[in-house]
Amino acid sequence: MRDGLAVDVYETAGRLALEADDLAEFRRCHAVLRQLYAEVRRGLGGGRWGGGGRWGEVGRWGEVERGVL
């Protein structure tokens, strides 16, 4: 299911991977999150983030992509 819950799960998993210094798992989570955020920007996401809502722009992972983190 690709919705707000999926975003929450992958963000948490990515955060835990970073804390555990598991770069490979972080990269997997980041790749999925990029897809999820792209779907939300296109209005394909479901749940509370559907239709380009608050996650239509970034979320914390967008900061990683822009080099902020």
C-alpha positions as CSV (number, residue, x, y, z in Angstrom):
1,M,0.0,0.0,0.0
2,R,1.5,3.3,-1.1
3,D,0.1,5.9,1.2
4,G,1.0,8.0,4.3
5,L,1.6,5.0,6.4
6,A,4.1,3.7,3.9
7,V,5.9,7.0,4.0
8,D,6.0,6.9,7.8
9,V,7.3,3.3,7.8
10,Y,10.1,4.0,5.3
11,E,11.1,7.2,7.0
12,T,11.4,5.4,10.4
13,A,13.3,2.5,8.8
14,G,15.7,4.9,7.1
15,R,16.2,6.8,10.3
16,L,17.0,3.6,12.2
17,A,19.3,2.4,9.4
18,L,21.3,5.7,9.8
19,E,21.5,5.2,13.6
20,A,22.8,1.7,13.0
21,D,25.3,2.9,10.4
22,D,23.6,0.6,7.8
23,L,24.1,2.6,4.7
24,A,22.8,-0.1,2.3
25,E,19.4,-0.2,4.1
26,F,19.3,3.6,4.3
27,R,19.8,3.7,0.5
28,R,17.0,1.2,-0.1
29,C,14.6,3.3,2.1
30,H,15.7,6.5,0.4
31,A,15.0,5.0,-3.0
32,V,11.5,4.0,-2.0
33,L,10.8,7.3,-0.4
34,R,11.8,9.2,-3.5
35,Q,9.3,7.2,-5.4
36,L,6.6,7.7,-2.8
37,Y,7.2,11.5,-2.7
38,A,7.1,11.6,-6.5
39,E,3.7,9.9,-6.4
40,V,2.4,12.4,-3.9
41,R,3.7,15.3,-6.0
42,R,1.8,13.8,-9.0
43,G,-1.3,13.4,-6.8
44,L,-1.2,9.6,-6.8
45,G,-0.6,9.1,-3.1
46,G,-3.4,8.1,-0.9
47,G,-4.3,8.8,2.7
48,R,-3.5,12.0,4.5
49,W,-0.8,13.0,2.1
50,G,-2.7,12.4,-1.1
51,G,-3.2,15.1,-3.7
52,G,0.1,16.9,-3.1
53,G,-0.6,17.9,0.5
54,R,2.1,18.7,3.0
55,W,4.4,16.0,1.7
56,G,4.0,17.2,-1.9
57,E,7.3,19.1,-1.6
58,V,9.8,17.4,0.6
59,G,9.6,15.9,4.1
60,R,12.9,15.4,5.8
61,W,14.3,13.1,3.1
62,G,14.0,16.0,0.6
63,E,16.5,17.8,2.8
64,V,18.9,14.8,2.3
65,E,18.5,15.1,-1.4
66,R,19.2,18.8,-1.3
67,G,22.3,18.3,0.9
68,V,20.8,20.1,3.9
69,L,21.3,17.0,6.2
